[in-house]
Amino acid sequence: MKTFAFQFSDSFIKPLLDNGYSKVVQFSFPKGKVLEKHKTSSDILVFVPQGNIRFQAVEEAVLKSGEMISLEKNIEHSITALEDSIVVLVLTPSPSAHSILKPQTAKPPTHERMSTEHVKKAVSPQLWSFVEEHAELLQILDKAAEGYEADTYALVDRMVEEELNKHFRYEEEYLFPALGKYIGTTAGPIAVMLAEHKIIRDNHQQLQKKLQQLQNGQGDETDVVQAYSALEGVLRPHIIKEDNVLFPMASGVMSEEDKDNVARLVNEEKGE
């Protein structure tokens, strides 16, 4: 485990982490510094812990301290510092080609999510329960992706219900407030995760509605599969972002005391 502190540096580019799947890099922009147009083979998250930047891609956005933006791979983009700024760049997967960063010699992984044990290597033990719960749910999502089967879809419904009632609540009541002391909650990664929680809840309700209609002889299996696809299309990337970006970030910036407290609260809920 390694702790990272986002501090303005004399080095413009400062690699923080490369776990074989995601690469995290800190940029220290003096006011007026311009990172000219470039692109990367990775999807990126651009987070501003400190300062104010102009991010230009297909559209232009001004990001203030605590705000974040995402961009798909192979899209040209540039950054201009409107004041002294720290910019943290998360690239997933670790890039095979980038016009700013040194190219990687290793081939990027072809899968979307690392193994649970690999994820745990970048995550503090106090947060492993979150990773393990994700792994259990992903196994069922993988099974459901093979095609409609009544028992499997019913199991998906039950497990997502538990995810919403327990896992999401552990994050929203314990993990996010603790992490928010370090990176804020009104913008940036936590705000993105909370917005996705709402979408996942809404999509799960639609799946439940279609399952109930099918049981009542209304609609057909196609309606259920479409509702599941909408849910899975948000839930799976959400899990991957938390496992590969948010949980390692929390592990790096939170104090051991705060991580211990999150684990204690979760374990008390579970009766452990």
C-alpha positions in Angstrom: 0.0 0.0 0.0 1.2 3.5 -0.8 -0.1 6.9 0.2 -0.2 9.8 -2.3 -0.4 13.5 -1.5 -1.5 15.9 -4.2 1.0 18.8 -3.8 2.2 21.3 -6.4 5.6 20.1 -7.7 8.5 21.6 -9.6 8.1 18.6 -11.9 5.4 19.2 -14.5 4.7 15.5 -14.9 4.8 13.2 -11.8 3.7 9.5 -12.3 1.9 8.3 -9.1 0.7 4.8 -9.9 0.7 2.2 -12.6 -0.8 -1.1 -11.5 -0.9 -2.6 -14.9 -4.5 -1.6 -15.6 -4.8 2.1 -14.7 -2.1 4.8 -14.7 -2.4 7.8 -12.4 -0.3 10.9 -13.2 -0.1 14.3 -11.5 0.5 17.5 -13.5 1.6 20.7 -11.8 0.5 23.6 -14.1 1.9 27.1 -13.4 -0.6 29.8 -14.4 -0.7 30.2 -18.2 0.9 26.8 -18.9 -0.7 25.1 -21.9 -0.7 21.4 -22.6 -1.1 21.4 -26.4 -3.6 19.2 -28.3 -2.8 15.5 -27.9 -4.6 12.2 -27.5 -4.2 8.8 -25.8 -5.2 5.2 -26.4 -6.9 5.2 -22.9 -10.2 6.5 -21.5 -9.3 9.3 -19.1 -10.6 11.0 -16.0 -9.2 14.5 -15.4 -9.5 15.6 -11.7 -8.5 19.0 -10.4 -7.7 18.9 -6.7 -6.4 22.4 -6.8 -6.7 25.4 -9.2 -8.7 26.3 -12.3 -8.2 25.0 -15.8 -9.7 25.2 -19.3 -10.2 21.7 -20.8 -10.7 21.8 -24.6 -11.9 18.7 -26.5 -15.0 18.3 -28.6 -16.4 21.0 -26.3 -14.8 23.4 -23.9 -15.2 23.2 -20.1 -13.7 25.2 -17.2 -12.9 22.9 -14.2 -12.5 24.4 -10.8 -11.0 22.8 -7.7 -12.8 19.6 -6.8 -14.3 19.1 -10.3 -13.6 16.2 -12.7 -14.3 15.4 -16.4 -14.1 12.2 -18.4 -13.1 11.7 -22.0 -13.1 8.7 -24.3 -9.9 7.4 -25.9 -8.4 8.8 -29.1 -10.1 12.2 -28.8 -7.7 15.2 -29.0 -7.8 17.5 -26.0 -5.7 20.3 -24.5 -5.4 22.0 -21.1 -4.7 25.6 -20.2 -4.0 26.6 -16.6 -6.1 29.7 -15.6 -4.1 29.7 -12.3 -1.5 27.6 -10.6 -3.2 24.2 -10.7 -2.8 20.5 -9.8 -4.3 18.1 -12.3 -4.6 14.4 -11.7 -5.0 12.2 -14.8 -6.4 8.6 -14.5 -5.9 6.6 -17.7 -7.7 3.3 -18.1 -6.2 1.0 -19.3 -2.6 2.0 -18.8 -1.8 3.6 -22.2 -0.1 1.7 -25.0 0.2 5.1 -26.8 0.2 8.6 -25.5 1.8 11.7 -27.1 2.7 13.2 -23.7 3.6 10.2 -21.5 6.3 7.8 -22.3 4.8 4.8 -24.1 4.5 1.6 -22.1 6.4 -1.5 -23.2 4.0 -4.0 -21.8 0.8 -4.8 -23.7 -2.3 -3.4 -22.1 -4.7 -6.0 -20.7 -7.5 -7.1 -23.0 -10.1 -7.5 -20.2 -12.1 -4.7 -18.6 -11.6 -5.6 -15.0 -8.6 -7.0 -13.1 -9.0 -10.1 -11.0 -10.2 -9.5 -7.5 -6.7 -10.4 -6.1 -5.1 -7.9 -8.5 -7.6 -5.2 -7.4 -6.9 -5.9 -3.8 -3.2 -5.2 -4.3 -4.0 -1.5 -4.9 -6.7 -1.3 -2.2 -6.2 -1.1 1.6 -7.4 -4.2 3.5 -10.0 -2.1 5.3 -11.8 -1.6 2.0 -11.5 -5.2 0.7 -15.2 -5.9 1.6 -16.3 -3.5 -1.1 -14.2 -5.2 -3.7 -15.3 -8.7 -2.7 -19.0 -7.7 -2.9 -18.4 -6.3 -6.4 -16.7 -9.6 -7.4 -19.8 -11.6 -6.3 -22.1 -9.4 -8.2 -20.0 -9.4 -11.4 -20.1 -13.2 -11.4 -23.9 -13.1 -11.7 -23.8 -10.3 -14.3 -21.4 -12.5 -16.4 -23.8 -15.4 -16.1 -26.8 -13.2 -17.1 -24.9 -11.9 -20.1 -25.0 -15.4 -21.6 -28.8 -14.9 -22.3 -32.1 -14.8 -20.6 -32.8 -17.5 -18.0 -35.5 -16.9 -15.5 -33.6 -18.1 -12.4 -30.5 -16.2 -13.3 -32.3 -13.0 -13.9 -34.2 -13.4 -10.6 -30.8 -13.9 -8.9 -29.5 -10.7 -10.5 -32.6 -8.9 -9.2 -32.0 -10.1 -5.7 -28.3 -9.4 -5.7 -28.7 -5.9 -7.1 -31.4 -5.2 -4.5 -28.8 -6.2 -1.9 -26.2 -4.0 -3.6 -28.6 -1.0 -3.4 -29.8 -1.7 0.2 -26.4 -2.5 1.7 -23.3 -1.8 -0.5 -24.5 1.5 -1.8 -25.6 2.6 1.7 -22.2 1.6 3.2 -20.6 3.8 0.5 -23.0 6.7 0.9 -23.1 6.8 4.7 -19.5 5.7 5.6 -17.0 5.6 2.8 -17.9 8.7 0.7 -18.2 11.1 3.7 -14.8 9.9 5.0 -13.2 10.2 1.6 -15.0 13.5 1.0 -12.9 15.1 3.8 -10.0 14.8 1.4 -11.4 15.3 -2.1 -14.8 16.9 -1.5 -18.2 15.5 -2.2 -20.1 18.2 -4.3 -17.9 17.7 -7.4 -15.3 15.2 -8.6 -15.3 11.4 -8.2 -17.8 11.1 -5.4 -20.3 13.3 -7.1 -20.0 11.1 -10.2 -20.5 7.9 -8.2 -23.5 9.3 -6.4 -25.1 10.3 -9.7 -24.5 6.8 -11.1 -26.1 5.3 -7.9 -29.3 7.2 -8.8 -29.2 5.9 -12.4 -28.6 2.3 -11.3 -31.5 2.5 -8.8 -33.8 3.8 -11.5 -32.7 1.2 -14.0 -33.1 -1.6 -11.4 -36.7 -0.4 -10.7 -37.4 -0.7 -14.5 -36.0 -4.3 -14.4 -38.2 -5.2 -11.5 -41.2 -3.8 -13.3 -40.5 -5.8 -16.5 -39.9 -9.0 -14.4 -43.2 -8.5 -12.6 -45.0 -7.9 -15.9 -43.5 -11.1 -17.4 -44.7 -13.0 -14.3 -48.2 -11.6 -14.8 -48.3 -12.7 -18.4 -47.7 -9.2 -19.8 -44.8 -8.2 -22.0 -42.2 -10.8 -23.0 -38.6 -11.9 -22.4 -37.3 -9.2 -24.8 -38.6 -6.4 -22.5 -36.8 -8.0 -19.6 -33.5 -8.4 -21.5 -33.6 -4.8 -22.7 -34.2 -3.6 -19.1 -31.4 -5.8 -17.9 -29.0 -4.4 -20.6 -29.8 -0.9 -19.5 -29.0 -1.7 -15.9 -25.9 -3.8 -16.7 -24.6 -1.0 -19.1 -24.3 1.4 -16.1 -23.6 -1.0 -13.2 -20.7 -2.9 -14.7 -18.6 0.2 -15.7 -19.5 1.7 -12.3 -18.1 -1.3 -10.5 -14.9 -1.2 -12.6 -14.4 2.6 -11.9 -14.8 2.0 -8.2 -12.5 -1.0 -8.1 -9.8 0.4 -10.4 -9.9 4.1 -9.6 -12.0 5.2 -6.5 -11.0 2.5 -4.0 -7.2 2.8 -4.8 -7.6 6.6 -4.6 -9.3 6.3 -1.2 -6.6 3.9 0.0 -4.0 6.4 -0.9 -5.4 9.6 0.5 -7.4 8.5 3.6 -5.7 8.2 6.9 -5.4 4.7 8.5 -7.8 5.9 11.3 -10.5 6.9 8.8 -10.1 3.6 6.9 -10.3 1.7 10.1 -13.4 3.6 11.1 -15.1 2.8 7.8 -14.3 -0.9 8.1 -15.6 -0.9 11.7 -18.9 0.7 10.8 -19.4 -1.7 7.9 -18.5 -4.7 10.0 -20.9 -3.6 12.8 -23.7 -3.4 10.2 -22.9 -6.9 9.0 -22.7 -8.2 12.6 -19.1 -9.2 12.3 
